[in-house]
Amino acid sequence: MKARITVTLKNGVLDPQGKAIEHALSGLGFDGVGQVRQGKVFDLELAGTDKAKAEADLKAMCDKLLANTVIENYAVEIA
């Protein structure tokens, strides 16, 4: 079973890397780009076929390691 976890900063949390990307894009001539927010993506391959267990395990992985839930949100997709 394949899964994708997307982690992004919560609204209201400053994103200096996103701001740097926004500035760099402008410097490269890509005008009109604003409010860049960066994040991270994890693609995982899981053994088993129980979707409910996989979702629970993925959420536990995020809560314990993959996301800082104080300042980040995460979304879990199972393919």
N, CA, C and O atoms as a Tripos MOL2 file, in Angstrom:
@<TRIPOS>MOLECULE
protein
  316   315    79     0     0
PROTEIN
NO_CHARGES

@<TRIPOS>ATOM
      1 N           0.8580   -1.1590    0.0000 N.3       1 MET1
      2 CA          0.0000    0.0000    0.0000 C.3       1 MET1
      3 C           0.9110    1.2310    0.0000 C.2       1 MET1
      4 O           1.9100    1.2780    0.7180 O.2       1 MET1
      5 N           0.5510    2.2250   -0.8160 N.am      2 LYS2
      6 CA          1.3450    3.4420   -0.8930 C.3       2 LYS2
      7 C           0.6040    4.5800   -0.2110 C.2       2 LYS2
      8 O          -0.6240    4.6610   -0.2510 O.2       2 LYS2
      9 N           1.3750    5.4530    0.4140 N.am      3 ALA3
     10 CA          0.7900    6.5930    1.1180 C.3       3 ALA3
     11 C           1.6500    7.8220    0.8860 C.2       3 ALA3
     12 O           2.8530    7.7290    0.6390 O.2       3 ALA3
     13 N           1.0020    8.9740    0.9730 N.am      4 ARG4
     14 CA          1.7080   10.2550    0.8640 C.3       4 ARG4
     15 C           1.2680   11.1280    2.0290 C.2       4 ARG4
     16 O           0.0770   11.2800    2.3020 O.2       4 ARG4
     17 N           2.2550   11.6970    2.7090 N.am      5 ILE5
     18 CA          2.0020   12.6300    3.8020 C.3       5 ILE5
     19 C           2.5420   13.9880    3.3690 C.2       5 ILE5
     20 O           3.6990   14.1090    2.9670 O.2       5 ILE5
     21 N           1.6940   15.0030    3.4550 N.am      6 THR6
     22 CA          2.0970   16.3650    3.1210 C.3       6 THR6
     23 C           2.0670   17.1850    4.4090 C.2       6 THR6
     24 O           1.0510   17.2440    5.1000 O.2       6 THR6
     25 N           3.1900   17.8110    4.7140 N.am      7 VAL7
     26 CA          3.3270   18.6070    5.9380 C.3       7 VAL7
     27 C           3.5340   20.0600    5.5300 C.2       7 VAL7
     28 O           4.4090   20.3630    4.7190 O.2       7 VAL7
     29 N           2.7300   20.9560    6.0920 N.am      8 THR8
     30 CA          2.8470   22.3810    5.8040 C.3       8 THR8
     31 C           2.7760   23.1700    7.1040 C.2       8 THR8
     32 O           2.2480   22.6980    8.1110 O.2       8 THR8
     33 N           3.3140   24.3720    7.0580 N.am      9 LEU9
     34 CA          3.2280   25.2490    8.2280 C.3       9 LEU9
     35 C           1.7920   25.7100    8.4250 C.2       9 LEU9
     36 O           1.0650   25.9230    7.4550 O.2       9 LEU9
     37 N           1.3880   25.8610    9.6690 N.am     10 LYS10
     38 CA          0.0520   26.3710    9.9650 C.3      10 LYS10
     39 C          -0.0330   27.8330    9.5460 C.2      10 LYS10
     40 O           0.9760   28.5360    9.4990 O.2      10 LYS10
     41 N          -1.2570   28.2840    9.2420 N.am     11 ASN11
     42 CA         -1.4730   29.6900    8.9350 C.3      11 ASN11
     43 C          -1.0510   30.5190   10.1320 C.2      11 ASN11
     44 O          -1.2970   30.1490   11.2800 O.2      11 ASN11
     45 N          -0.4160   31.6380    9.8520 N.am     12 GLY12
     46 CA          0.0360   32.5140   10.9300 C.3      12 GLY12
     47 C           1.4600   32.2490   11.3710 C.2      12 GLY12
     48 O           2.0480   33.0700   12.0750 O.2      12 GLY12
     49 N           2.0340   31.1150   10.9720 N.am     13 VAL13
     50 CA          3.4230   30.8110   11.3040 C.3      13 VAL13
     51 C           4.2990   31.4010   10.2040 C.2      13 VAL13
     52 O           4.0760   31.1460    9.0210 O.2      13 VAL13
     53 N           5.2900   32.1850   10.5970 N.am     14 LEU14
     54 CA          6.1880   32.7870    9.6140 C.3      14 LEU14
     55 C           6.9110   31.7060    8.8230 C.2      14 LEU14
     56 O           7.3100   30.6770    9.3690 O.2      14 LEU14
     57 N           7.0750   31.9580    7.5230 N.am     15 ASP15
     58 CA          7.7180   30.9960    6.6260 C.3      15 ASP15
     59 C           8.8720   31.6890    5.8980 C.2      15 ASP15
     60 O           8.7040   32.1120    4.7540 O.2      15 ASP15
     61 N          10.0470   31.8150    6.5400 N.am     16 PRO16
     62 CA         11.1560   32.5140    5.8990 C.3      16 PRO16
     63 C          11.6430   31.8330    4.6210 C.2      16 PRO16
     64 O          12.0810   32.5090    3.6900 O.2      16 PRO16
     65 N          11.5730   30.5110    4.5690 N.am     17 GLN17
     66 CA         11.9970   29.8140    3.3540 C.3      17 GLN17
     67 C          11.0360   30.1120    2.2110 C.2      17 GLN17
     68 O          11.4680   30.3200    1.0770 O.2      17 GLN17
     69 N           9.7490   30.1340    2.4940 N.am     18 GLY18
     70 CA          8.7630   30.4940    1.4750 C.3      18 GLY18
     71 C           8.9810   31.9090    0.9790 C.2      18 GLY18
     72 O           8.8590   32.1800   -0.2150 O.2      18 GLY18
     73 N           9.3070   32.8270    1.9060 N.am     19 LYS19
     74 CA          9.5690   34.2240    1.5420 C.3      19 LYS19
     75 C          10.8060   34.3010    0.6490 C.2      19 LYS19
     76 O          10.8190   35.0620   -0.3190 O.2      19 LYS19
     77 N          11.8490   33.5220    0.9600 N.am     20 ALA20
     78 CA         13.0660   33.5100    0.1390 C.3      20 ALA20
     79 C          12.7730   32.9720   -1.2600 C.2      20 ALA20
     80 O          13.3040   33.4850   -2.2440 O.2      20 ALA20
     81 N          11.9370   31.9490   -1.3530 N.am     21 ILE21
     82 CA         11.5510   31.3920   -2.6540 C.3      21 ILE21
     83 C          10.7740   32.4360   -3.4420 C.2      21 ILE21
     84 O          11.0180   32.6320   -4.6330 O.2      21 ILE21
     85 N           9.8460   33.1010   -2.7820 N.am     22 GLU22
     86 CA          9.0570   34.1600   -3.4260 C.3      22 GLU22
     87 C           9.9830   35.2400   -3.9920 C.2      22 GLU22
     88 O           9.8110   35.6710   -5.1320 O.2      22 GLU22
     89 N          10.9600   35.6730   -3.2010 N.am     23 HIS23
     90 CA         11.9020   36.7050   -3.6310 C.3      23 HIS23
     91 C          12.7570   36.2100   -4.8030 C.2      23 HIS23
     92 O          12.9850   36.9520   -5.7580 O.2      23 HIS23
     93 N          13.2270   34.9650   -4.7320 N.am     24 ALA24
     94 CA         14.0600   34.3990   -5.7950 C.3      24 ALA24
     95 C          13.2760   34.2890   -7.1020 C.2      24 ALA24
     96 O          13.8170   34.5720   -8.1710 O.2      24 ALA24
     97 N          12.0160   33.8840   -7.0290 N.am     25 LEU25
     98 CA         11.1970   33.7910   -8.2330 C.3      25 LEU25
     99 C          11.0280   35.1560   -8.8800 C.2      25 LEU25
    100 O          11.0770   35.2850  -10.1030 O.2      25 LEU25
    101 N          10.8290   36.1710   -8.0520 N.am     26 SER26
    102 CA         10.7150   37.5380   -8.5640 C.3      26 SER26
    103 C          12.0100   37.9520   -9.2510 C.2      26 SER26
    104 O          11.9820   38.5770  -10.3110 O.2      26 SER26
    105 N          13.1420   37.6060   -8.6490 N.am     27 GLY27
    106 CA         14.4420   37.9210   -9.2310 C.3      27 GLY27
    107 C          14.6960   37.2130  -10.5440 C.2      27 GLY27
    108 O          15.4750   37.6880  -11.3710 O.2      27 GLY27
    109 N          14.0440   36.0810  -10.7380 N.am     28 LEU28
    110 CA         14.1820   35.3340  -11.9950 C.3      28 LEU28
    111 C          13.1890   35.8050  -13.0620 C.2      28 LEU28
    112 O          13.1400   35.2570  -14.1630 O.2      28 LEU28
    113 N          12.4080   36.8160  -12.7240 N.am     29 GLY29
    114 CA         11.4830   37.3780  -13.7030 C.3      29 GLY29
    115 C          10.0700   36.8320  -13.6340 C.2      29 GLY29
    116 O           9.2530   37.1330  -14.5040 O.2      29 GLY29
    117 N           9.7660   36.0400  -12.6230 N.am     30 PHE30
    118 CA          8.4170   35.5060  -12.4620 C.3      30 PHE30
    119 C           7.6100   36.4610  -11.5760 C.2      30 PHE30
    120 O           7.4350   36.2310  -10.3790 O.2      30 PHE30
    121 N           7.1260   37.5310  -12.1980 N.am     31 ASP31
    122 CA          6.3690   38.5390  -11.4620 C.3      31 ASP31
    123 C           4.9560   38.0460  -11.1750 C.2      31 ASP31
    124 O           4.4340   37.1890  -11.8880 O.2      31 ASP31
    125 N           4.3570   38.5760  -10.1590 N.am     32 GLY32
    126 CA          2.9810   38.2190   -9.8230 C.3      32 GLY32
    127 C           2.8580   37.0080   -8.9180 C.2      32 GLY32
    128 O           1.7420   36.5810   -8.6190 O.2      32 GLY32
    129 N           3.9710   36.4410   -8.4730 N.am     33 VAL33
    130 CA          3.9260   35.3060   -7.5460 C.3      33 VAL33
    131 C           3.9780   35.8610   -6.1300 C.2      33 VAL33
    132 O           4.8770   36.6340   -5.7970 O.2      33 VAL33
    133 N           3.0350   35.4760   -5.3090 N.am     34 GLY34
    134 CA          3.0170   35.9590   -3.9370 C.3      34 GLY34
    135 C           2.5580   34.8910   -2.9790 C.2      34 GLY34
    136 O           1.9660   33.8890   -3.3820 O.2      34 GLY34
    137 N           2.8330   35.1070   -1.7110 N.am     35 GLN35
    138 CA          2.3980   34.2070   -0.6460 C.3      35 GLN35
    139 C           2.8820   32.7690   -0.8650 C.2      35 GLN35
    140 O           2.0900   31.8290   -0.8010 O.2      35 GLN35
    141 N           4.1690   32.6030   -1.1210 N.am     36 VAL36
    142 CA          4.7350   31.2670   -1.2760 C.3      36 VAL36
    143 C           4.8620   30.6350    0.1070 C.2      36 VAL36
    144 O           5.4130   31.2450    1.0230 O.2      36 VAL36
    145 N           4.3560   29.4220    0.2580 N.am     37 ARG37
    146 CA          4.4960   28.6410    1.4850 C.3      37 ARG37
    147 C           5.1610   27.3290    1.0960 C.2      37 ARG37
    148 O           4.7240   26.6710    0.1510 O.2      37 ARG37
    149 N           6.1810   26.9510    1.7890 N.am     38 GLN38
    150 CA          6.8630   25.7020    1.4900 C.3      38 GLN38
    151 C           6.4500   24.6280    2.4820 C.2      38 GLN38
    152 O           5.9360   24.9250    3.5600 O.2      38 GLN38
    153 N           6.6760   23.4010    2.1120 N.am     39 GLY39
    154 CA          6.3450   22.2800    2.9800 C.3      39 GLY39
    155 C           7.2230   21.0880    2.6350 C.2      39 GLY39
    156 O           8.2560   21.2300    1.9800 O.2      39 GLY39
    157 N           6.8050   19.9280    3.0780 N.am     40 LYS40
    158 CA          7.5480   18.7080    2.7700 C.3      40 LYS40
    159 C           6.5670   17.5850    2.4840 C.2      40 LYS40
    160 O           5.4350   17.5820    2.9670 O.2      40 LYS40
    161 N           7.0320   16.6260    1.6790 N.am     41 VAL41
    162 CA          6.1990   15.4920    1.2790 C.3      41 VAL41
    163 C           6.9650   14.2060    1.5860 C.2      41 VAL41
    164 O           8.1560   14.0920    1.2950 O.2      41 VAL41
    165 N           6.2630   13.2450    2.1760 N.am     42 PHE42
    166 CA          6.8270   11.9280    2.4490 C.3      42 PHE42
    167 C           6.0090   10.8970    1.6810 C.2      42 PHE42
    168 O           4.7920   10.8220    1.8450 O.2      42 PHE42
    169 N           6.6730   10.1030    0.8440 N.am     43 ASP43
    170 CA          6.0300    8.9760    0.1660 C.3      43 ASP43
    171 C           6.4810    7.7060    0.8650 C.2      43 ASP43
    172 O           7.6770    7.4430    0.9940 O.2      43 ASP43
    173 N           5.5100    6.9210    1.3160 N.am     44 LEU44
    174 CA          5.8090    5.7000    2.0550 C.3      44 LEU44
    175 C           5.1460    4.5040    1.3910 C.2      44 LEU44
    176 O           4.0850    4.6280    0.7790 O.2      44 LEU44
    177 N           5.7730    3.3630    1.5180 N.am     45 GLU45
    178 CA          5.1730    2.1140    1.0880 C.3      45 GLU45
    179 C           4.9760    1.2620    2.3400 C.2      45 GLU45
    180 O           5.9220    1.0040    3.0850 O.2      45 GLU45
    181 N           3.7400    0.8310    2.5590 N.am     46 LEU46
    182 CA          3.3870    0.0990    3.7640 C.3      46 LEU46
    183 C           2.9870   -1.3290    3.4380 C.2      46 LEU46
    184 O           2.3470   -1.5860    2.4180 O.2      46 LEU46
    185 N           3.3600   -2.2470    4.2990 N.am     47 ALA47
    186 CA          2.9260   -3.6330    4.1540 C.3      47 ALA47
    187 C           1.4990   -3.7440    4.6830 C.2      47 ALA47
    188 O           1.0940   -2.9740    5.5540 O.2      47 ALA47
    189 N           0.7540   -4.6810    4.1680 N.am     48 GLY48
    190 CA         -0.6070   -4.9100    4.6430 C.3      48 GLY48
    191 C          -1.6440   -4.2720    3.7450 C.2      48 GLY48
    192 O          -1.3240   -3.5260    2.8190 O.2      48 GLY48
    193 N          -2.9070   -4.5880    4.0450 N.am     49 THR49
    194 CA         -4.0080   -4.0910    3.2230 C.3      49 THR49
    195 C          -5.1030   -3.4100    4.0370 C.2      49 THR49
    196 O          -6.0970   -2.9560    3.4720 O.2      49 THR49
    197 N          -4.9360   -3.3350    5.3410 N.am     50 ASP50
    198 CA         -5.9360   -2.7200    6.2100 C.3      50 ASP50
    199 C          -5.7740   -1.1980    6.1750 C.2      50 ASP50
    200 O          -4.8660   -0.6390    6.7910 O.2      50 ASP50
    201 N          -6.6820   -0.5400    5.4370 N.am     51 LYS51
    202 CA         -6.5900    0.9040    5.2360 C.3      51 LYS51
    203 C          -6.7660    1.6810    6.5440 C.2      51 LYS51
    204 O          -6.0720    2.6730    6.7660 O.2      51 LYS51
    205 N          -7.6690    1.2510    7.3980 N.am     52 ALA52
    206 CA         -7.9200    1.9450    8.6590 C.3      52 ALA52
    207 C          -6.6870    1.8820    9.5620 C.2      52 ALA52
    208 O          -6.3180    2.8820   10.1780 O.2      52 ALA52
    209 N          -6.0480    0.7090    9.6440 N.am     53 LYS53
    210 CA         -4.8300    0.5660   10.4520 C.3      53 LYS53
    211 C          -3.7150    1.4090    9.8660 C.2      53 LYS53
    212 O          -2.9750    2.0630   10.6010 O.2      53 LYS53
    213 N          -3.5890    1.3970    8.5420 N.am     54 ALA54
    214 CA         -2.5410    2.1880    7.8940 C.3      54 ALA54
    215 C          -2.7370    3.6710    8.1850 C.2      54 ALA54
    216 O          -1.7690    4.3730    8.4780 O.2      54 ALA54
    217 N          -3.9650    4.1540    8.1090 N.am     55 GLU55
    218 CA         -4.2310    5.5650    8.3710 C.3      55 GLU55
    219 C          -3.9020    5.9250    9.8210 C.2      55 GLU55
    220 O          -3.3210    6.9760   10.0900 O.2      55 GLU55
    221 N          -4.2740    5.0510   10.7430 N.am     56 ALA56
    222 CA         -3.9630    5.2890   12.1540 C.3      56 ALA56
    223 C          -2.4510    5.2990   12.3790 C.2      56 ALA56
    224 O          -1.9370    6.1430   13.1140 O.2      56 ALA56
    225 N          -1.7410    4.3650   11.7500 N.am     57 ASP57
    226 CA         -0.2850    4.3060   11.8820 C.3      57 ASP57
    227 C           0.3720    5.5520   11.2920 C.2      57 ASP57
    228 O           1.3010    6.1040   11.8810 O.2      57 ASP57
    229 N          -0.1100    5.9940   10.1340 N.am     58 LEU58
    230 CA          0.4550    7.1780    9.4880 C.3      58 LEU58
    231 C           0.2520    8.4220   10.3430 C.2      58 LEU58
    232 O           1.1570    9.2480   10.4640 O.2      58 LEU58
    233 N          -0.9220    8.5580   10.9330 N.am     59 LYS59
    234 CA         -1.1870    9.7030   11.8070 C.3      59 LYS59
    235 C          -0.2790    9.6620   13.0370 C.2      59 LYS59
    236 O           0.2090   10.6960   13.4910 O.2      59 LYS59
    237 N          -0.0600    8.4680   13.5680 N.am     60 ALA60
    238 CA          0.8420    8.3230   14.7110 C.3      60 ALA60
    239 C           2.2750    8.6910   14.3150 C.2      60 ALA60
    240 O           2.9940    9.3140   15.0970 O.2      60 ALA60
    241 N           2.6900    8.3090   13.1100 N.am     61 MET61
    242 CA          4.0210    8.6680   12.6210 C.3      61 MET61
    243 C           4.1770   10.1820   12.5440 C.2      61 MET61
    244 O           5.2150   10.7300   12.9150 O.2      61 MET61
    245 N           3.1430   10.8430   12.0630 N.am     62 CYS62
    246 CA          3.1760   12.3020   11.9590 C.3      62 CYS62
    247 C           3.2450   12.9430   13.3360 C.2      62 CYS62
    248 O           4.0420   13.8520   13.5700 O.2      62 CYS62
    249 N           2.4090   12.4670   14.2380 N.am     63 ASP63
    250 CA          2.3630   13.0460   15.5790 C.3      63 ASP63
    251 C           3.6700   12.8440   16.3460 C.2      63 ASP63
    252 O           4.0570   13.6890   17.1530 O.2      63 ASP63
    253 N           4.3520   11.7180   16.0900 N.am     64 LYS64
    254 CA          5.5500   11.3930   16.8560 C.3      64 LYS64
    255 C           6.8490   11.8440   16.2010 C.2      64 LYS64
    256 O           7.8360   12.0790   16.8990 O.2      64 LYS64
    257 N           6.8740   11.9730   14.8500 N.am     65 LEU65
    258 CA          8.1520   12.2350   14.1890 C.3      65 LEU65
    259 C           8.0790   13.1710   12.9910 C.2      65 LEU65
    260 O           8.8640   14.1150   12.9010 O.2      65 LEU65
    261 N           7.1660   12.9320   12.0810 N.am     66 LEU66
    262 CA          7.2270   13.5960   10.7810 C.3      66 LEU66
    263 C           6.7660   15.0470   10.7860 C.2      66 LEU66
    264 O           7.1660   15.8190    9.9140 O.2      66 LEU66
    265 N           5.9390   15.4340   11.7400 N.am     67 ALA67
    266 CA          5.4320   16.8090   11.7920 C.3      67 ALA67
    267 C           5.5800   17.3640   13.1990 C.2      67 ALA67
    268 O           5.4230   16.6500   14.1890 O.2      67 ALA67
    269 N           5.8830   18.6400   13.2630 N.am     68 ASN68
    270 CA          5.8650   19.3550   14.5380 C.3      68 ASN68
    271 C           4.4630   19.9390   14.6520 C.2      68 ASN68
    272 O           4.1860   21.0070   14.1060 O.2      68 ASN68
    273 N           3.5890   19.2480   15.3520 N.am     69 THR69
    274 CA          2.1670   19.6190   15.3530 C.3      69 THR69
    275 C           1.8750   20.9390   16.0530 C.2      69 THR69
    276 O           0.7440   21.4210   16.0060 O.2      69 THR69
    277 N           2.8670   21.5290   16.6960 N.am     70 VAL70
    278 CA          2.6780   22.8520   17.2850 C.3      70 VAL70
    279 C           2.6030   23.9080   16.1870 C.2      70 VAL70
    280 O           1.8150   24.8500   16.2740 O.2      70 VAL70
    281 N           3.4400   23.7440   15.1400 N.am     71 ILE71
    282 CA          3.4900   24.7490   14.0800 C.3      71 ILE71
    283 C           3.1540   24.2010   12.6940 C.2      71 ILE71
    284 O           3.1070   24.9640   11.7290 O.2      71 ILE71
    285 N           2.9190   22.8950   12.5790 N.am     72 GLU72
    286 CA          2.6640   22.2940   11.2590 C.3      72 GLU72
    287 C           1.3580   21.5050   11.2420 C.2      72 GLU72
    288 O           0.9410   20.9220   12.2430 O.2      72 GLU72
    289 N           0.7350   21.5090   10.0750 N.am     73 ASN73
    290 CA         -0.4030   20.6460    9.7650 C.3      73 ASN73
    291 C           0.0850   19.5260    8.8780 C.2      73 ASN73
    292 O           1.1220   19.6500    8.2260 O.2      73 ASN73
    293 N          -0.6620   18.4220    8.8480 N.am     74 TYR74
    294 CA         -0.3170   17.3510    7.9170 C.3      74 TYR74
    295 C          -1.5850   16.7660    7.3190 C.2      74 TYR74
    296 O          -2.6610   16.8140    7.9150 O.2      74 TYR74
    297 N          -1.4230   16.2130    6.1230 N.am     75 ALA75
    298 CA         -2.5120   15.5320    5.4320 C.3      75 ALA75
    299 C          -2.0140   14.1670    5.0000 C.2      75 ALA75
    300 O          -0.8910   14.0390    4.5120 O.2      75 ALA75
    301 N          -2.8380   13.1470    5.1740 N.am     76 VAL76
    302 CA         -2.4870   11.7770    4.8350 C.3      76 VAL76
    303 C          -3.3540   11.3260    3.6710 C.2      76 VAL76
    304 O          -4.5760   11.4640    3.7070 O.2      76 VAL76
    305 N          -2.7060   10.7810    2.6270 N.am     77 GLU77
    306 CA         -3.4170   10.1990    1.4920 C.3      77 GLU77
    307 C          -2.9520    8.7650    1.3150 C.2      77 GLU77
    308 O          -1.7530    8.4880    1.3270 O.2      77 GLU77
    309 N          -3.8910    7.8650    1.1540 N.am     78 ILE78
    310 CA         -3.5540    6.4630    0.9110 C.3      78 ILE78
    311 C          -4.0310    6.1120   -0.4940 C.2      78 ILE78
    312 O          -5.1920    6.3250   -0.8450 O.2      78 ILE78
    313 N          -3.1110    5.5700   -1.2900 N.am     79 ALA79
    314 CA         -3.4590    5.2350   -2.6840 C.3      79 ALA79
    315 C          -3.9050    3.7890   -2.7840 C.2      79 ALA79
    316 O          -4.2390    3.3200   -3.8720 O.2      79 ALA79
@<TRIPOS>BOND
     1     1     2 1
     2     2     3 1
     3     3     4 2
     4     3     5 am
     5     5     6 1
     6     6     7 1
     7     7     8 2
     8     7     9 am
     9     9    10 1
    10    10    11 1
    11    11    12 2
    12    11    13 am
    13    13    14 1
    14    14    15 1
    15    15    16 2
    16    15    17 am
    17    17    18 1
    18    18    19 1
    19    19    20 2
    20    19    21 am
    21    21    22 1
    22    22    23 1
    23    23    24 2
    24    23    25 am
    25    25    26 1
    26    26    27 1
    27    27    28 2
    28    27    29 am
    29    29    30 1
    30    30    31 1
    31    31    32 2
    32    31    33 am
    33    33    34 1
    34    34    35 1
    35    35    36 2
    36    35    37 am
    37    37    38 1
    38    38    39 1
    39    39    40 2
    40    39    41 am
    41    41    42 1
    42    42    43 1
    43    43    44 2
    44    43    45 am
    45    45    46 1
    46    46    47 1
    47    47    48 2
    48    47    49 am
    49    49    50 1
    50    50    51 1
    51    51    52 2
    52    51    53 am
    53    53    54 1
    54    54    55 1
    55    55    56 2
    56    55    57 am
    57    57    58 1
    58    58    59 1
    59    59    60 2
    60    59    61 am
    61    61    62 1
    62    62    63 1
    63    63    64 2
    64    63    65 am
    65    65    66 1
    66    66    67 1
    67    67    68 2
    68    67    69 am
    69    69    70 1
    70    70    71 1
    71    71    72 2
    72    71    73 am
    73    73    74 1
    74    74    75 1
    75    75    76 2
    76    75    77 am
    77    77    78 1
    78    78    79 1
    79    79    80 2
    80    79    81 am
    81    81    82 1
    82    82    83 1
    83    83    84 2
    84    83    85 am
    85    85    86 1
    86    86    87 1
    87    87    88 2
    88    87    89 am
    89    89    90 1
    90    90    91 1
    91    91    92 2
    92    91    93 am
    93    93    94 1
    94    94    95 1
    95    95    96 2
    96    95    97 am
    97    97    98 1
    98    98    99 1
    99    99   100 2
   100    99   101 am
   101   101   102 1
   102   102   103 1
   103   103   104 2
   104   103   105 am
   105   105   106 1
   106   106   107 1
   107   107   108 2
   108   107   109 am
   109   109   110 1
   110   110   111 1
   111   111   112 2
   112   111   113 am
   113   113   114 1
   114   114   115 1
   115   115   116 2
   116   115   117 am
   117   117   118 1
   118   118   119 1
   119   119   120 2
   120   119   121 am
   121   121   122 1
   122   122   123 1
   123   123   124 2
   124   123   125 am
   125   125   126 1
   126   126   127 1
   127   127   128 2
   128   127   129 am
   129   129   130 1
   130   130   131 1
   131   131   132 2
   132   131   133 am
   133   133   134 1
   134   134   135 1
   135   135   136 2
   136   135   137 am
   137   137   138 1
   138   138   139 1
   139   139   140 2
   140   139   141 am
   141   141   142 1
   142   142   143 1
   143   143   144 2
   144   143   145 am
   145   145   146 1
   146   146   147 1
   147   147   148 2
   148   147   149 am
   149   149   150 1
   150   150   151 1
   151   151   152 2
   152   151   153 am
   153   153   154 1
   154   154   155 1
   155   155   156 2
   156   155   157 am
   157   157   158 1
   158   158   159 1
   159   159   160 2
   160   159   161 am
   161   161   162 1
   162   162   163 1
   163   163   164 2
   164   163   165 am
   165   165   166 1
   166   166   167 1
   167   167   168 2
   168   167   169 am
   169   169   170 1
   170   170   171 1
   171   171   172 2
   172   171   173 am
   173   173   174 1
   174   174   175 1
   175   175   176 2
   176   175   177 am
   177   177   178 1
   178   178   179 1
   179   179   180 2
   180   179   181 am
   181   181   182 1
   182   182   183 1
   183   183   184 2
   184   183   185 am
   185   185   186 1
   186   186   187 1
   187   187   188 2
   188   187   189 am
   189   189   190 1
   190   190   191 1
   191   191   192 2
   192   191   193 am
   193   193   194 1
   194   194   195 1
   195   195   196 2
   196   195   197 am
   197   197   198 1
   198   198   199 1
   199   199   200 2
   200   199   201 am
   201   201   202 1
   202   202   203 1
   203   203   204 2
   204   203   205 am
   205   205   206 1
   206   206   207 1
   207   207   208 2
   208   207   209 am
   209   209   210 1
   210   210   211 1
   211   211   212 2
   212   211   213 am
   213   213   214 1
   214   214   215 1
   215   215   216 2
   216   215   217 am
   217   217   218 1
   218   218   219 1
   219   219   220 2
   220   219   221 am
   221   221   222 1
   222   222   223 1
   223   223   224 2
   224   223   225 am
   225   225   226 1
   226   226   227 1
   227   227   228 2
   228   227   229 am
   229   229   230 1
   230   230   231 1
   231   231   232 2
   232   231   233 am
   233   233   234 1
   234   234   235 1
   235   235   236 2
   236   235   237 am
   237   237   238 1
   238   238   239 1
   239   239   240 2
   240   239   241 am
   241   241   242 1
   242   242   243 1
   243   243   244 2
   244   243   245 am
   245   245   246 1
   246   246   247 1
   247   247   248 2
   248   247   249 am
   249   249   250 1
   250   250   251 1
   251   251   252 2
   252   251   253 am
   253   253   254 1
   254   254   255 1
   255   255   256 2
   256   255   257 am
   257   257   258 1
   258   258   259 1
   259   259   260 2
   260   259   261 am
   261   261   262 1
   262   262   263 1
   263   263   264 2
   264   263   265 am
   265   265   266 1
   266   266   267 1
   267   267   268 2
   268   267   269 am
   269   269   270 1
   270   270   271 1
   271   271   272 2
   272   271   273 am
   273   273   274 1
   274   274   275 1
   275   275   276 2
   276   275   277 am
   277   277   278 1
   278   278   279 1
   279   279   280 2
   280   279   281 am
   281   281   282 1
   282   282   283 1
   283   283   284 2
   284   283   285 am
   285   285   286 1
   286   286   287 1
   287   287   288 2
   288   287   289 am
   289   289   290 1
   290   290   291 1
   291   291   292 2
   292   291   293 am
   293   293   294 1
   294   294   295 1
   295   295   296 2
   296   295   297 am
   297   297   298 1
   298   298   299 1
   299   299   300 2
   300   299   301 am
   301   301   302 1
   302   302   303 1
   303   303   304 2
   304   303   305 am
   305   305   306 1
   306   306   307 1
   307   307   308 2
   308   307   309 am
   309   309   310 1
   310   310   311 1
   311   311   312 2
   312   311   313 am
   313   313   314 1
   314   314   315 1
   315   315   316 2
@<TRIPOS>SUBSTRUCTURE
     1 MET1         2 RESIDUE 1 A MET
     2 LYS2         6 RESIDUE 1 A LYS
     3 ALA3        10 RESIDUE 1 A ALA
     4 ARG4        14 RESIDUE 1 A ARG
     5 ILE5        18 RESIDUE 1 A ILE
     6 THR6        22 RESIDUE 1 A THR
     7 VAL7        26 RESIDUE 1 A VAL
     8 THR8        30 RESIDUE 1 A THR
     9 LEU9        34 RESIDUE 1 A LEU
    10 LYS10       38 RESIDUE 1 A LYS
    11 ASN11       42 RESIDUE 1 A ASN
    12 GLY12       46 RESIDUE 1 A GLY
    13 VAL13       50 RESIDUE 1 A VAL
    14 LEU14       54 RESIDUE 1 A LEU
    15 ASP15       58 RESIDUE 1 A ASP
    16 PRO16       62 RESIDUE 1 A PRO
    17 GLN17       66 RESIDUE 1 A GLN
    18 GLY18       70 RESIDUE 1 A GLY
    19 LYS19       74 RESIDUE 1 A LYS
    20 ALA20       78 RESIDUE 1 A ALA
    21 ILE21       82 RESIDUE 1 A ILE
    22 GLU22       86 RESIDUE 1 A GLU
    23 HIS23       90 RESIDUE 1 A HIS
    24 ALA24       94 RESIDUE 1 A ALA
    25 LEU25       98 RESIDUE 1 A LEU
    26 SER26      102 RESIDUE 1 A SER
    27 GLY27      106 RESIDUE 1 A GLY
    28 LEU28      110 RESIDUE 1 A LEU
    29 GLY29      114 RESIDUE 1 A GLY
    30 PHE30      118 RESIDUE 1 A PHE
    31 ASP31      122 RESIDUE 1 A ASP
    32 GLY32      126 RESIDUE 1 A GLY
    33 VAL33      130 RESIDUE 1 A VAL
    34 GLY34      134 RESIDUE 1 A GLY
    35 GLN35      138 RESIDUE 1 A GLN
    36 VAL36      142 RESIDUE 1 A VAL
    37 ARG37      146 RESIDUE 1 A ARG
    38 GLN38      150 RESIDUE 1 A GLN
    39 GLY39      154 RESIDUE 1 A GLY
    40 LYS40      158 RESIDUE 1 A LYS
    41 VAL41      162 RESIDUE 1 A VAL
    42 PHE42      166 RESIDUE 1 A PHE
    43 ASP43      170 RESIDUE 1 A ASP
    44 LEU44      174 RESIDUE 1 A LEU
    45 GLU45      178 RESIDUE 1 A GLU
    46 LEU46      182 RESIDUE 1 A LEU
    47 ALA47      186 RESIDUE 1 A ALA
    48 GLY48      190 RESIDUE 1 A GLY
    49 THR49      194 RESIDUE 1 A THR
    50 ASP50      198 RESIDUE 1 A ASP
    51 LYS51      202 RESIDUE 1 A LYS
    52 ALA52      206 RESIDUE 1 A ALA
    53 LYS53      210 RESIDUE 1 A LYS
    54 ALA54      214 RESIDUE 1 A ALA
    55 GLU55      218 RESIDUE 1 A GLU
    56 ALA56      222 RESIDUE 1 A ALA
    57 ASP57      226 RESIDUE 1 A ASP
    58 LEU58      230 RESIDUE 1 A LEU
    59 LYS59      234 RESIDUE 1 A LYS
    60 ALA60      238 RESIDUE 1 A ALA
    61 MET61      242 RESIDUE 1 A MET
    62 CYS62      246 RESIDUE 1 A CYS
    63 ASP63      250 RESIDUE 1 A ASP
    64 LYS64      254 RESIDUE 1 A LYS
    65 LEU65      258 RESIDUE 1 A LEU
    66 LEU66      262 RESIDUE 1 A LEU
    67 ALA67      266 RESIDUE 1 A ALA
    68 ASN68      270 RESIDUE 1 A ASN
    69 THR69      274 RESIDUE 1 A THR
    70 VAL70      278 RESIDUE 1 A VAL
    71 ILE71      282 RESIDUE 1 A ILE
    72 GLU72      286 RESIDUE 1 A GLU
    73 ASN73      290 RESIDUE 1 A ASN
    74 TYR74      294 RESIDUE 1 A TYR
    75 ALA75      298 RESIDUE 1 A ALA
    76 VAL76      302 RESIDUE 1 A VAL
    77 GLU77      306 RESIDUE 1 A GLU
    78 ILE78      310 RESIDUE 1 A ILE
    79 ALA79      314 RESIDUE 1 A ALA
